[in-house]
Amino acid sequence: MNRTHNPTLKPYAQRLRRDMTGEERHLWYDFLNRLPVRFNRQKVIGPYIVDFYCASAKLVVELDGSQHYEEAGIAADERRDTFLAEQGLRVLRYTNVDVHRNFNGVCEDILKYL
């Protein structure tokens, strides 16, 4: 994996961990941090900060708000997903609406991958 990353992202990642969205908090506190595998929150990988990262499963979990469905957001996510795939990582994306309306389904989907 390309361990080279932008060190200026670390303080931003720390702030994102401190100021998680409601959906991120729900997924983290009610599911991911209870699993027998370790997940990191707001992990810097290369030039990106991913929402949740499990090194042992080579898995990234992303929660997407509305900005991800605008033209610029879609293009940025494609570049990001390509970079992460080149690092040997699998990206699972869920919308914030998925977390609200189908939390158990999101959790089951993540478990299927693990």
PAKE-873241 format. One line per field, with one value per atom (N, C-alpha, C, CB): residue number from 1; atom name; z, x, y. Coordinates in Angstrom, 1 decimal, decimal comma. Atoms other than C-alpha are relative to their C-alpha. Glycine has a CB too. Layout:
REM residues N
tivo	(NUM / ...)
vexpa	(CA / ...)
zz	(Z / ...)
xx	(X / ...)
yy	(Y / ...)
END
This chain:
REM residues 114
tivo	(1 / 1 / 1 / 1 / 2 / 2 / 2 / 2 / 3 / 3 / 3 / 3 / 4 / 4 / 4 / 4 / 5 / 5 / 5 / 5 / 6 / 6 / 6 / 6 / 7 / 7 / 7 / 7 / 8 / 8 / 8 / 8 / 9 / 9 / 9 / 9 / 10 / 10 / 10 / 10 / 11 / 11 / 11 / 11 / 12 / 12 / 12 / 12 / 13 / 13 / 13 / 13 / 14 / 14 / 14 / 14 / 15 / 15 / 15 / 15 / 16 / 16 / 16 / 16 / 17 / 17 / 17 / 17 / 18 / 18 / 18 / 18 / 19 / 19 / 19 / 19 / 20 / 20 / 20 / 20 / 21 / 21 / 21 / 21 / 22 / 22 / 22 / 22 / 23 / 23 / 23 / 23 / 24 / 24 / 24 / 24 / 25 / 25 / 25 / 25 / 26 / 26 / 26 / 26 / 27 / 27 / 27 / 27 / 28 / 28 / 28 / 28 / 29 / 29 / 29 / 29 / 30 / 30 / 30 / 30 / 31 / 31 / 31 / 31 / 32 / 32 / 32 / 32 / 33 / 33 / 33 / 33 / 34 / 34 / 34 / 34 / 35 / 35 / 35 / 35 / 36 / 36 / 36 / 36 / 37 / 37 / 37 / 37 / 38 / 38 / 38 / 38 / 39 / 39 / 39 / 39 / 40 / 40 / 40 / 40 / 41 / 41 / 41 / 41 / 42 / 42 / 42 / 42 / 43 / 43 / 43 / 43 / 44 / 44 / 44 / 44 / 45 / 45 / 45 / 45 / 46 / 46 / 46 / 46 / 47 / 47 / 47 / 47 / 48 / 48 / 48 / 48 / 49 / 49 / 49 / 49 / 50 / 50 / 50 / 50 / 51 / 51 / 51 / 51 / 52 / 52 / 52 / 52 / 53 / 53 / 53 / 53 / 54 / 54 / 54 / 54 / 55 / 55 / 55 / 55 / 56 / 56 / 56 / 56 / 57 / 57 / 57 / 57 / 58 / 58 / 58 / 58 / 59 / 59 / 59 / 59 / 60 / 60 / 60 / 60 / 61 / 61 / 61 / 61 / 62 / 62 / 62 / 62 / 63 / 63 / 63 / 63 / 64 / 64 / 64 / 64 / 65 / 65 / 65 / 65 / 66 / 66 / 66 / 66 / 67 / 67 / 67 / 67 / 68 / 68 / 68 / 68 / 69 / 69 / 69 / 69 / 70 / 70 / 70 / 70 / 71 / 71 / 71 / 71 / 72 / 72 / 72 / 72 / 73 / 73 / 73 / 73 / 74 / 74 / 74 / 74 / 75 / 75 / 75 / 75 / 76 / 76 / 76 / 76 / 77 / 77 / 77 / 77 / 78 / 78 / 78 / 78 / 79 / 79 / 79 / 79 / 80 / 80 / 80 / 80 / 81 / 81 / 81 / 81 / 82 / 82 / 82 / 82 / 83 / 83 / 83 / 83 / 84 / 84 / 84 / 84 / 85 / 85 / 85 / 85 / 86 / 86 / 86 / 86 / 87 / 87 / 87 / 87 / 88 / 88 / 88 / 88 / 89 / 89 / 89 / 89 / 90 / 90 / 90 / 90 / 91 / 91 / 91 / 91 / 92 / 92 / 92 / 92 / 93 / 93 / 93 / 93 / 94 / 94 / 94 / 94 / 95 / 95 / 95 / 95 / 96 / 96 / 96 / 96 / 97 / 97 / 97 / 97 / 98 / 98 / 98 / 98 / 99 / 99 / 99 / 99 / 100 / 100 / 100 / 100 / 101 / 101 / 101 / 101 / 102 / 102 / 102 / 102 / 103 / 103 / 103 / 103 / 104 / 104 / 104 / 104 / 105 / 105 / 105 / 105 / 106 / 106 / 106 / 106 / 107 / 107 / 107 / 107 / 108 / 108 / 108 / 108 / 109 / 109 / 109 / 109 / 110 / 110 / 110 / 110 / 111 / 111 / 111 / 111 / 112 / 112 / 112 / 112 / 113 / 113 / 113 / 113 / 114 / 114 / 114 / 114)
vexpa	(N / CA / C / CB / N / CA / C / CB / N / CA / C / CB / N / CA / C / CB / N / CA / C / CB / N / CA / C / CB / N / CA / C / CB / N / CA / C / CB / N / CA / C / CB / N / CA / C / CB / N / CA / C / CB / N / CA / C / CB / N / CA / C / CB / N / CA / C / CB / N / CA / C / CB / N / CA / C / CB / N / CA / C / CB / N / CA / C / CB / N / CA / C / CB / N / CA / C / CB / N / CA / C / CB / N / CA / C / CB / N / CA / C / CB / N / CA / C / CB / N / CA / C / CB / N / CA / C / CB / N / CA / C / CB / N / CA / C / CB / N / CA / C / CB / N / CA / C / CB / N / CA / C / CB / N / CA / C / CB / N / CA / C / CB / N / CA / C / CB / N / CA / C / CB / N / CA / C / CB / N / CA / C / CB / N / CA / C / CB / N / CA / C / CB / N / CA / C / CB / N / CA / C / CB / N / CA / C / CB / N / CA / C / CB / N / CA / C / CB / N / CA / C / CB / N / CA / C / CB / N / CA / C / CB / N / CA / C / CB / N / CA / C / CB / N / CA / C / CB / N / CA / C / CB / N / CA / C / CB / N / CA / C / CB / N / CA / C / CB / N / CA / C / CB / N / CA / C / CB / N / CA / C / CB / N / CA / C / CB / N / CA / C / CB / N / CA / C / CB / N / CA / C / CB / N / CA / C / CB / N / CA / C / CB / N / CA / C / CB / N / CA / C / CB / N / CA / C / CB / N / CA / C / CB / N / CA / C / CB / N / CA / C / CB / N / CA / C / CB / N / CA / C / CB / N / CA / C / CB / N / CA / C / CB / N / CA / C / CB / N / CA / C / CB / N / CA / C / CB / N / CA / C / CB / N / CA / C / CB / N / CA / C / CB / N / CA / C / CB / N / CA / C / CB / N / CA / C / CB / N / CA / C / CB / N / CA / C / CB / N / CA / C / CB / N / CA / C / CB / N / CA / C / CB / N / CA / C / CB / N / CA / C / CB / N / CA / C / CB / N / CA / C / CB / N / CA / C / CB / N / CA / C / CB / N / CA / C / CB / N / CA / C / CB / N / CA / C / CB / N / CA / C / CB / N / CA / C / CB / N / CA / C / CB / N / CA / C / CB / N / CA / C / CB / N / CA / C / CB / N / CA / C / CB / N / CA / C / CB / N / CA / C / CB / N / CA / C / CB / N / CA / C / CB / N / CA / C / CB / N / CA / C / CB / N / CA / C / CB / N / CA / C / CB / N / CA / C / CB / N / CA / C / CB / N / CA / C / CB)
zz	(0,0 / 0,0 / 0,0 / 1,2 / 0,0 / -0,7 / 1,3 / -1,2 / -1,3 / 2,8 / 0,0 / 1,0 / 0,1 / 1,5 / 0,1 / -1,3 / -0,1 / 2,6 / 0,4 / 1,1 / -0,3 / 3,1 / 1,5 / -0,8 / -1,4 / 6,7 / 0,5 / 0,5 / -0,4 / 6,7 / 0,2 / -1,1 / -0,2 / 6,6 / 1,4 / -1,0 / -1,3 / 10,1 / 0,9 / 0,6 / -0,9 / 12,1 / -0,5 / 0,1 / 0,6 / 9,7 / 0,4 / -1,5 / -0,4 / 10,3 / 1,5 / -0,4 / -1,4 / 14,0 / 0,3 / 0,8 / -0,2 / 13,8 / -0,5 / -0,8 / 0,5 / 11,7 / 0,9 / -1,4 / -1,0 / 14,3 / 1,2 / 0,6 / -1,1 / 17,0 / -0,4 / 0,4 / 0,5 / 14,9 / -1,0 / -0,7 / 0,9 / 13,3 / -0,2 / 0,6 / 0,3 / 11,6 / 0,9 / -1,5 / -0,7 / 13,3 / -0,5 / 0,0 / 0,7 / 10,8 / 0,3 / -1,5 / -0,3 / 11,4 / 1,4 / -0,3 / -1,5 / 15,2 / 0,2 / 0,8 / -0,1 / 14,8 / -0,4 / -0,8 / 0,6 / 12,6 / 0,9 / -1,4 / -0,8 / 14,8 / 1,4 / 0,2 / -1,4 / 18,3 / 0,1 / 0,8 / -0,1 / 17,5 / -0,8 / -0,4 / 0,8 / 15,2 / -0,1 / -1,3 / 0,4 / 14,0 / 1,1 / -0,9 / -1,1 / 17,3 / 0,9 / 0,8 / -0,8 / 18,7 / -0,8 / 0,2 / 0,8 / 15,9 / 0,6 / -1,5 / -0,4 / 16,6 / -0,8 / 0,0 / 0,8 / 13,9 / 0,3 / -1,6 / -0,4 / 14,4 / -1,2 / 0,5 / 1,0 / 12,4 / 0,6 / -0,3 / -0,3 / 12,4 / -0,5 / -0,5 / 0,5 / 12,1 / -0,7 / 1,1 / 0,6 / 9,7 / -0,2 / 0,7 / 0,3 / 8,5 / -1,2 / -0,1 / 1,2 / 6,2 / -0,7 / 0,5 / 0,9 / 3,3 / -1,3 / -0,3 / 1,2 / 0,6 / 0,2 / -1,3 / -0,1 / -0,2 / 0,5 / -1,4 / -0,3 / 1,2 / 1,5 / -0,8 / -1,3 / 4,5 / -0,2 / 1,0 / 0,2 / 4,6 / 1,3 / -0,4 / -1,2 / 7,0 / 1,0 / -0,4 / -0,9 / 8,4 / -0,8 / 0,5 / 0,7 / 7,6 / 0,9 / -0,3 / -0,7 / 8,6 / -0,8 / 0,0 / 0,7 / 7,7 / -0,2 / 0,9 / 0,2 / 8,3 / -1,1 / 1,3 / 1,1 / 5,8 / -1,3 / 0,5 / 1,1 / 3,5 / -0,5 / -1,2 / 0,2 / 3,7 / 0,4 / 0,7 / -0,3 / 3,6 / -0,1 / -1,1 / -0,1 / 4,6 / -0,1 / 1,2 / 0,1 / 3,4 / 0,1 / -1,4 / -0,2 / 4,4 / -0,8 / 1,5 / 0,9 / 1,7 / 0,3 / -1,4 / -0,1 / 2,2 / -1,4 / 0,9 / 1,3 / -0,6 / -0,9 / 0,3 / 0,8 / -1,8 / -0,9 / 0,8 / 0,8 / -3,1 / -1,3 / 0,8 / 1,1 / -5,6 / -1,0 / 0,4 / 0,9 / -7,3 / -1,0 / 0,7 / 1,1 / -10,5 / 0,6 / -1,1 / -0,5 / -8,7 / 1,0 / 0,6 / -1,1 / -5,8 / -0,7 / 0,9 / 0,7 / -8,2 / -0,6 / -1,1 / 0,7 / -10,1 / 1,1 / -0,8 / -1,0 / -6,9 / 0,6 / 1,1 / -0,5 / -5,5 / -0,9 / 0,3 / 1,0 / -8,7 / 0,1 / -1,4 / -0,2 / -8,4 / 1,3 / -0,1 / -1,3 / -4,8 / 0,0 / 1,1 / 0,0 / -5,3 / -0,9 / -0,5 / 0,8 / -8,1 / 0,7 / -1,3 / -0,8 / -5,9 / 1,1 / 0,6 / -1,1 / -3,0 / -0,6 / 0,8 / 0,7 / -5,4 / -0,4 / -1,2 / 0,3 / -6,6 / 1,2 / -0,7 / -1,2 / -3,0 / 0,5 / 1,1 / -0,4 / -2,8 / 1,0 / 0,6 / -1,0 / -0,8 / -0,7 / 0,7 / 0,4 / -1,2 / 0,6 / 0,3 / -0,5 / -0,8 / 0,0 / -0,8 / -0,1 / 0,5 / 0,3 / 1,1 / -0,1 / 0,1 / 0,4 / -1,2 / -0,5 / 1,9 / 0,1 / 1,3 / -0,2 / 1,9 / 1,5 / -0,9 / -1,3 / 5,1 / 0,2 / 0,3 / 0,0 / 4,2 / 0,3 / -1,3 / -0,3 / 4,2 / 1,5 / -0,8 / -1,4 / 7,7 / 0,9 / 0,5 / -0,8 / 8,9 / -0,3 / -0,5 / 0,3 / 7,1 / 0,0 / -1,4 / 0,1 / 6,8 / 0,8 / -1,5 / -0,7 / 9,5 / 0,1 / 1,4 / -0,1 / 10,0 / -1,3 / 0,5 / 1,3 / 6,3 / -0,3 / -1,1 / 0,1 / 6,2 / 0,8 / 0,4 / -0,9 / 9,1 / -0,6 / 1,4 / 0,5 / 7,5 / -1,3 / -0,4 / 1,2 / 4,2 / 0,3 / -0,8 / -0,5 / 6,0 / 0,5 / 1,1 / -0,5 / 7,8 / -1,1 / 1,0 / 1,2 / 4,5 / -0,6 / -1,1 / 0,6 / 3,2 / 1,0 / -0,3 / -0,9 / 6,4 / 0,1 / 1,4)
xx	(0,8 / 0,0 / 0,9 / -1,0 / -0,7 / 1,1 / -0,2 / -0,5 / 0,2 / 1,8 / 0,3 / 1,0 / -0,2 / 2,8 / -1,3 / 0,8 / 1,2 / 0,3 / 0,4 / -1,0 / -0,2 / -0,1 / -0,1 / -1,0 / 0,1 / 0,9 / -0,9 / 1,4 / 0,8 / -1,1 / -1,5 / 0,0 / 1,4 / -4,3 / -0,2 / -0,2 / 0,2 / -3,7 / -0,8 / 1,4 / 0,8 / -5,0 / -1,5 / 0,5 / 1,4 / -8,1 / -0,7 / 0,1 / 0,5 / -8,6 / -0,4 / 0,9 / 0,2 / -8,4 / -1,3 / 1,2 / 1,2 / -11,1 / -1,2 / 0,2 / 1,1 / -13,3 / -0,4 / 0,3 / 0,3 / -13,0 / -0,8 / 1,2 / 0,6 / -14,0 / -1,5 / 0,8 / 1,3 / -16,9 / -0,7 / 0,3 / 0,7 / -18,4 / -1,4 / 0,1 / 1,5 / -21,8 / -0,8 / -0,3 / 0,8 / -24,7 / -0,1 / -1,5 / 0,0 / -24,7 / 1,3 / -0,2 / -1,3 / -21,0 / 0,0 / 1,2 / 0,0 / -21,5 / -0,9 / -0,6 / 0,9 / -24,4 / 0,7 / -1,3 / -0,6 / -22,5 / 1,2 / 0,5 / -1,1 / -19,4 / -0,3 / 0,9 / 0,2 / -20,8 / -1,0 / -0,6 / 1,0 / -23,7 / 0,4 / -1,3 / -0,4 / -21,8 / 1,5 / -0,6 / -1,4 / -18,2 / 0,9 / 0,5 / -1,0 / -16,4 / -0,3 / 0,0 / 0,3 / -18,1 / 0,4 / -1,5 / -0,4 / -16,8 / 1,3 / 0,1 / -1,3 / -14,0 / 1,2 / -0,1 / -1,1 / -12,0 / 0,1 / -0,2 / -0,2 / -10,5 / -0,2 / 1,5 / 0,2 / -11,7 / 0,6 / -1,6 / -0,5 / -10,1 / -1,0 / 1,4 / 0,9 / -12,2 / 0,9 / -0,8 / -0,6 / -11,2 / 1,5 / -0,2 / -1,4 / -8,0 / 0,6 / 0,1 / -0,7 / -5,5 / 0,6 / 1,1 / -0,6 / -4,7 / 0,4 / -1,0 / -0,5 / -2,5 / -0,5 / -0,5 / 0,4 / -4,0 / -1,5 / 0,1 / 1,4 / -7,4 / -0,2 / -0,8 / 0,4 / -9,2 / -1,3 / -0,3 / 1,2 / -11,6 / -0,8 / 0,4 / 0,8 / -14,5 / 0,4 / -1,5 / -0,3 / -13,8 / 0,9 / -1,3 / -1,0 / -10,9 / 0,3 / 1,3 / -0,3 / -10,3 / 1,2 / -1,2 / -1,2 / -6,7 / 0,0 / 1,2 / -0,1 / -7,1 / -0,9 / -0,4 / 0,9 / -10,0 / 0,3 / -1,4 / -0,3 / -8,5 / -1,3 / 0,6 / 1,3 / -11,9 / -0,1 / -1,0 / 0,4 / -13,0 / -1,5 / 0,7 / 1,4 / -16,5 / -0,2 / -0,7 / 0,3 / -17,8 / -1,5 / 0,5 / 1,4 / -21,0 / -0,1 / -0,4 / 0,1 / -22,1 / -1,2 / 0,0 / 1,1 / -24,1 / -0,3 / 0,4 / 0,5 / -25,8 / 1,0 / -1,1 / -1,1 / -22,6 / 0,6 / 1,1 / -0,6 / -21,5 / -0,8 / 0,1 / 0,8 / -24,3 / -0,1 / -1,4 / -0,1 / -23,5 / 1,2 / 0,3 / -1,0 / -21,3 / 1,4 / -0,1 / -1,4 / -18,1 / 0,2 / 0,3 / -0,1 / -18,7 / 0,2 / -1,1 / 0,0 / -19,3 / 1,4 / -1,1 / -1,4 / -16,0 / 1,0 / 0,2 / -1,0 / -14,0 / -0,1 / -0,3 / 0,1 / -15,4 / 0,6 / -1,5 / -0,5 / -14,5 / 1,6 / -0,4 / -1,5 / -10,8 / 0,4 / 0,4 / -0,4 / -10,7 / -0,1 / -0,9 / 0,2 / -12,2 / 1,1 / -1,4 / -1,0 / -9,7 / 1,3 / 0,2 / -1,2 / -6,8 / 0,0 / 0,2 / 0,1 / -8,0 / 0,0 / -1,3 / 0,0 / -8,6 / 1,4 / -0,9 / -1,4 / -5,0 / 0,8 / 0,6 / -0,7 / -3,9 / -0,5 / -0,2 / 0,5 / -5,8 / -1,1 / 1,2 / 1,1 / -8,7 / -1,3 / 0,1 / 1,4 / -12,4 / -0,7 / -0,7 / 0,8 / -14,7 / -1,5 / 0,2 / 1,5 / -18,3 / -0,5 / -0,4 / 0,6 / -20,4 / -1,5 / 0,1 / 1,4 / -23,7 / -0,4 / -0,2 / 0,5 / -25,8 / -0,4 / -1,2 / 0,5 / -26,8 / -1,4 / 0,1 / 1,3 / -30,3 / -0,1 / -0,8 / -0,1 / -29,3 / 0,2 / 1,2 / -0,3 / -28,0 / -1,3 / 1,1 / 1,3 / -31,3 / -1,1 / -0,5 / 1,1 / -33,7 / 0,2 / -0,5 / -0,3 / -31,9 / 1,3 / 0,0 / -1,2 / -29,3 / 0,4 / -0,1 / -0,3 / -29,5 / 0,5 / -1,3 / -0,4 / -29,2 / 1,5 / -0,9 / -1,4 / -26,0 / 0,9 / 0,1 / -0,8 / -24,6 / 0,2 / -0,5 / -0,1 / -25,4 / 0,8 / -1,5 / -0,8 / -23,8 / 1,5 / -0,4 / -1,4 / -20,6 / 0,5 / 0,2 / -0,4 / -20,6 / 0,2 / -1,1 / -0,1 / -21,1 / 1,4 / -1,1 / -1,3 / -17,9 / 1,1 / 0,2 / -1,0 / -16,0 / 0,1 / -0,3)
yy	(-1,2 / 0,0 / 1,2 / 0,0 / -1,3 / 3,5 / 0,7 / 0,9 / -0,6 / 4,8 / 1,5 / -0,6 / -1,5 / 8,3 / 0,7 / 0,3 / -0,9 / 10,8 / 1,4 / -0,6 / -1,4 / 14,4 / 0,3 / 0,9 / -0,2 / 15,2 / 1,1 / 0,2 / -1,2 / 18,4 / -0,5 / 1,1 / 0,6 / 16,1 / -0,5 / -1,1 / 0,6 / 14,7 / 0,9 / -0,2 / -0,8 / 17,7 / 0,1 / 1,4 / 0,0 / 17,8 / -1,3 / 0,2 / 1,3 / 14,1 / -0,1 / -1,2 / 0,0 / 14,6 / 0,8 / 0,6 / -0,9 / 17,4 / -0,8 / 1,3 / 0,8 / 15,1 / -1,1 / -0,6 / 1,0 / 12,4 / 0,6 / -0,7 / -0,7 / 14,9 / 0,5 / 1,2 / -0,6 / 16,4 / -1,0 / 1,3 / 1,0 / 13,2 / 0,4 / -1,4 / -0,2 / 13,5 / -0,9 / -0,2 / 0,8 / 12,0 / -1,5 / 0,5 / 1,3 / 9,1 / -0,7 / 0,2 / 0,6 / 8,5 / -0,5 / 0,9 / 0,4 / 8,4 / -1,2 / 1,2 / 1,2 / 6,0 / -1,3 / 0,2 / 1,2 / 3,6 / -0,4 / 0,2 / 0,3 / 3,9 / -0,6 / 1,3 / 0,4 / 3,6 / -1,1 / 1,2 / 1,1 / 1,2 / -1,2 / 0,6 / 1,1 / -1,1 / -0,3 / 0,1 / 0,2 / -0,7 / -0,2 / 1,1 / 0,2 / -0,3 / -1,2 / 1,3 / 1,2 / -3,4 / -1,3 / 0,0 / 1,2 / -5,7 / -0,6 / 0,3 / 0,6 / -8,2 / 0,5 / -1,5 / -0,6 / -6,5 / 1,5 / -0,3 / -1,4 / -3,1 / 0,9 / 0,2 / -1,1 / -0,1 / 1,3 / 0,2 / -1,4 / 3,4 / 1,0 / 0,3 / -1,0 / 6,5 / 1,1 / 0,6 / -1,1 / 9,3 / -0,2 / 1,3 / 0,4 / 7,6 / 0,6 / -1,6 / -0,5 / 9,3 / -1,1 / 1,1 / 1,0 / 7,1 / 0,8 / -1,2 / -0,7 / 8,7 / 1,5 / -0,6 / -1,4 / 12,1 / 0,2 / 0,6 / 0,0 / 11,2 / -0,3 / -1,0 / 0,4 / 10,9 / -0,8 / 1,2 / 0,9 / 7,9 / 0,0 / -1,4 / 0,0 / 7,7 / -1,1 / -0,1 / 1,1 / 4,2 / -0,9 / -0,7 / 0,8 / 1,9 / -1,3 / 0,7 / 1,3 / -1,8 / -0,6 / -1,0 / 0,4 / -2,7 / -1,5 / 0,3 / 1,5 / -6,5 / -0,5 / -0,6 / 0,4 / -6,6 / 0,8 / 0,1 / -0,9 / -4,0 / 0,6 / -0,8 / -0,5 / -2,3 / 1,5 / -0,8 / -1,3 / 1,3 / 0,1 / 1,0 / -0,2 / 2,3 / 1,5 / -0,6 / -1,4 / 5,7 / 0,2 / 0,4 / -0,5 / 7,5 / 1,3 / 0,2 / -1,1 / 9,9 / 0,9 / -0,5 / -1,0 / 13,1 / 0,5 / 1,2 / -0,4 / 15,0 / 0,6 / 1,1 / -0,5 / 16,7 / -1,1 / 0,7 / 1,1 / 13,3 / -0,3 / -1,2 / 0,3 / 13,3 / 1,2 / -0,4 / -1,1 / 16,6 / -0,4 / 1,3 / 0,4 / 16,4 / 0,0 / 1,0 / 0,0 / 17,5 / -1,1 / 1,4 / 1,1 / 15,1 / -1,4 / 0,0 / 1,3 / 12,2 / -0,2 / -0,1 / 0,1 / 12,9 / -0,2 / 1,3 / 0,2 / 13,3 / -1,4 / 1,1 / 1,4 / 10,0 / -1,0 / -0,3 / 1,0 / 8,2 / 0,0 / 0,4 / -0,1 / 9,5 / -0,7 / 1,5 / 0,5 / 8,6 / -1,5 / 0,6 / 1,4 / 5,1 / -0,7 / -0,3 / 0,5 / 4,5 / -0,1 / 0,8 / 0,0 / 5,5 / -1,1 / 1,3 / 1,0 / 3,3 / -1,4 / 0,2 / 1,3 / 0,3 / -0,3 / -0,1 / 0,2 / 0,7 / -0,4 / 1,2 / 0,3 / 0,4 / -1,4 / 1,0 / 1,3 / -3,0 / 0,1 / -0,7 / -0,2 / -1,6 / -0,1 / 1,3 / 0,1 / -2,3 / 1,1 / -1,4 / -1,1 / 0,7 / -0,4 / 1,3 / 0,2 / 0,2 / 1,4 / -1,0 / -1,4 / 3,4 / -0,2 / 0,8 / -0,1 / 4,1 / 1,4 / -0,8 / -1,4 / 7,2 / 0,2 / 0,3 / -0,3 / 9,0 / -0,5 / 1,5 / 0,5 / 8,0 / -1,5 / 0,3 / 1,5 / 4,3 / -0,2 / -0,6 / 0,2 / 4,7 / 0,3 / 0,9 / -0,4 / 6,4 / -1,1 / 1,3 / 0,8 / 4,1 / -1,5 / 0,4 / 1,4 / 0,8 / -0,3 / -0,5 / 0,2 / 0,7 / -1,5 / 0,6 / 1,5 / -3,1 / -0,5 / -0,8 / 0,4 / -3,6 / 0,4 / 0,5 / -0,4 / -1,5 / -0,8 / 1,5 / 0,8 / -3,4 / -1,4 / -0,1 / 1,4 / -6,8 / 0,0 / -0,5 / 0,0 / -5,7 / 0,1 / 1,2 / -0,1 / -4,7 / -1,4 / 1,0 / 1,3 / -8,1 / -1,0 / -0,5 / 0,9 / -9,9 / 0,1 / 0,2 / -0,2 / -8,3 / -0,6 / 1,5 / 0,4 / -9,0 / -1,5 / 0,5)
END
